[in-house]
């Protein structure tokens, strides 16, 4: 009886091992497993969802050289320009008038201020900049031009830079900051003034615009193409 019981136990053990072998060896992945192993990504990662948890930066086409030029009266435009430079790796040029503006000069509520006089007398807007050109200008493929909005147009210190440079073959992207005014015709007027270059529509940012807002706009420009 003991021998019969032992034989039965050996038989059951052998069947169990055979079943385990059939389950684990040479098993083909299921349809879902195959998809996981072979499917290629079809879209770029969503902003802010990188593997490290840090926001991914806008991509820039290999070999493309970028310049961010800006005039900033109160610091708002400079903040956006610095965000752009940090995200796309571009060089920056801050435009500074030789005869720079004081706080009183910029008080548009004062009818006797310099900026109001220049608004009322366009010929007075002509000015010299500390620097209006850059070395190796011809190497830049893309030029961002930033400015605050003054009376629905670009702050006129940028005019001197636009007039001093040939934008032939360059993509030019205006951006502006304002408390409430939109981009308006400011970019188009600068494009007309330049007479050369491929000028995009541009973007207006509110004062104190967040990095996320700037990043989302840059992603939409498809600089990596």
For each residue, the residues with C-beta under 8 A, 3 or more apart:
1: 4 5
2: 5 6
3: 6 7
4: 1 7 8
5: 1 2 8 9
6: 2 3 9 10
7: 3 4 10 11
8: 4 5 11 12
9: 5 6 12 13
10: 6 7 13 14
11: 7 8 14 15
12: 8 9 15 16
13: 9 10 16 17
14: 10 11 17 18
15: 11 12 18 19
16: 12 13 19 20
17: 13 14 20 21
18: 14 15 21 22
19: 15 16 22 23
20: 16 17 23 24
21: 17 18 24 25
22: 18 19 25
23: 19 20 27
24: 20 21 27
25: 21 22
26:
27: 23 24
28:
29: 33 34 37
30: 33 34
31: 34 35
32: 35 36
33: 29 30 36 37
34: 29 30 31 37 38
35: 31 32 38 39
36: 32 33 39
37: 29 33 34
38: 34 35
39: 35 36
40:
41:
42:
43:
44: 56 59
45: 49 50 56
46: 49
47: 55 56 212 215 216 219
48: 55 56 212
49: 45 46 56
50: 45 53 54 55 56
51:
52:
53: 50
54: 50
55: 47 48 50 211 212 215
56: 44 45 47 48 49 50
57: 87 88 215
58: 87 88 215 218 219 221 223 224
59: 44 223 224
60: 64 66 88 89 223 224
61: 64 223 224 225
62:
63:
64: 60 61 141 142 223
65: 90 91 139 140 141 142
66: 60 88 89 90 91 140 141 142 143 144 223
67: 90 91 92 93 134 140 142 143 144
68: 81 84 85 90 91 92 93 143 144 146
69: 92 93 95 143 144 145 146 158 161
70: 77 78 80 81 92 93 94 95 144 145 146 147 158
71: 77 94 95 96 146 147 148 155 157 158
72: 75 76 77 78 81 94 146 148
73: 77 101 106 148 155
74: 106 148 207
75: 72 78 79
76: 72 79 80 148 177 205 207 208 209
77: 70 71 72 73 80 81 146 147 148 175 176 177
78: 70 72 75 81 82 94
79: 75 76 82 83 208 209
80: 70 76 77 83 84 146 175 177 205 209 214
81: 68 70 72 77 78 84 85 92 94 144 146
82: 78 79 85 86 92
83: 79 80 86 87 209 211 214 215
84: 68 80 81 87 88 90 144 146 175 214 218
85: 68 81 82 88 89 90 91 92
86: 82 83
87: 57 58 83 84 214 215 218
88: 57 58 60 66 84 85 218 223
89: 60 66 85
90: 65 66 67 68 84 85 142 144
91: 65 66 67 68 85 134 140
92: 67 68 69 70 81 82 85
93: 67 68 69 70 131 134
94: 70 71 72 78 81
95: 69 70 71 129 130 131 132 157 158 160 161
96: 71 100 129 130 131
97: 100 101 127 128 129 130 157
98: 127 128 129 130
99: 127 128
100: 96 97
101: 73 97 105 106 114 115
102: 105 106
103: 106 107
104: 107 110 113 114
105: 101 102 113 114 115
106: 73 74 101 102 103 113 114 115
107: 103 104 110 113 115
108: 113 115 116 119 150
109: 113
110: 104 107 113 116
111: 116
112: 116 117
113: 104 105 106 107 108 109 110 116 117
114: 101 104 105 106 117 118
115: 101 105 106 107 108 118 119 150
116: 108 110 111 112 113 119 120
117: 112 113 114 120 121 124
118: 114 115 121 122 124 125 156
119: 108 115 116 150 151
120: 116 117
121: 117 118 124 125
122: 118 125
123: 126
124: 117 118 121
125: 118 121 122 156 159
126: 123 159 160
127: 97 98 99 156 157 160
128: 97 98 99 132 160
129: 95 96 97 98 132 157 160 161 164
130: 95 96 97 98
131: 93 95 96 134
132: 95 128 129 160 161 164 165
133: 137 164 165
134: 67 91 93 131 137 140
135:
136: 139 140
137: 133 134 140 165
138:
139: 65 136
140: 65 66 67 91 134 136 137 143 170
141: 64 65 66 170 171
142: 64 65 66 67 90 170 171 172 173 223
143: 66 67 68 69 140 167 170 171 172 173 197
144: 66 67 68 69 70 81 84 90 172 173 174 175
145: 69 70 158 161 162 172 173 174 175 190
146: 68 69 70 71 72 77 80 81 84 174 175 176 177
147: 70 71 77 154 155 157 158 174 176 177 186
148: 71 72 73 74 76 77 155 176 177 178
149: 152 153 154 155 176 177 178 181 182 183 184 186 204
150: 108 115 119 153 154 155 156
151: 119
152: 149 181 184 185 186
153: 149 150 156 184 185 186 189
154: 147 149 150 158 159 174 176 186 187 189 190
155: 71 73 147 148 149 150 158
156: 118 125 127 150 153 159
157: 71 95 97 127 129 147 160 161
158: 69 70 71 95 145 147 154 155 161 162 190
159: 125 126 154 156 162 163 190 193
160: 95 126 127 128 129 132 157 163 164
161: 69 95 129 132 145 157 158 164 165
162: 145 158 159 165 190 193 194
163: 159 160 193 194
164: 129 132 133 160 161
165: 132 133 137 161 162 194
166: 196
167: 143 170 172 194 196 197 199
168: 196 197
169: 197
170: 140 141 142 143 167 197 198
171: 141 142 143 197 198 200
172: 142 143 144 145 167 191 194 197 198 199 200
173: 142 143 144 145 199 200 202 203 221
174: 144 145 146 147 154 183 186 187 190 199 200 201 202 203
175: 77 80 84 144 145 146 202 203 204 205
176: 77 146 147 148 149 154 183 186 202 203 204 205
177: 76 77 80 146 147 148 149 204 205 206 207 209
178: 148 149 181 182 204 206 207
179: 206 207
180:
181: 149 152 178 184 204
182: 149 178 204
183: 149 174 176 186 187 201 202 203 204
184: 149 152 153 181
185: 152 153 188 189
186: 147 149 152 153 154 174 176 183 189 190 202
187: 154 174 183 190 191 199 200 201 202
188: 185 191 192 199
189: 153 154 185 186 192 193
190: 145 154 158 159 162 174 186 187 193 194 199
191: 172 187 188 194 197 199
192: 188 189 195
193: 159 162 163 189 190
194: 162 163 165 167 172 190 191 197 199
195: 192
196: 166 167 168
197: 143 167 168 169 170 171 172 191 194
198: 170 171 172
199: 167 172 173 174 187 188 190 191 194 202
200: 171 172 173 174 187 221
201: 174 183 187
202: 173 174 175 176 183 186 187 199
203: 173 174 175 176 183 217
204: 149 175 176 177 178 181 182 183
205: 76 80 175 176 177 209 213 214
206: 177 178 179 209
207: 74 76 177 178 179
208: 76 79
209: 76 79 80 83 177 205 206 213 214
210: 213 214
211: 55 83 214 215
212: 47 48 55 215 216
213: 205 209 210 216 217
214: 80 83 84 87 205 209 210 211 217 218
215: 47 55 57 58 83 87 211 212 218 219
216: 47 212 213 219 220
217: 203 213 214 220 221
218: 58 84 87 88 214 215 221 223
219: 47 58 215 216 222
220: 216 217
221: 58 173 200 217 218
222: 219 225
223: 58 59 60 61 64 66 88 142 218
224: 58 59 60 61
225: 61 222
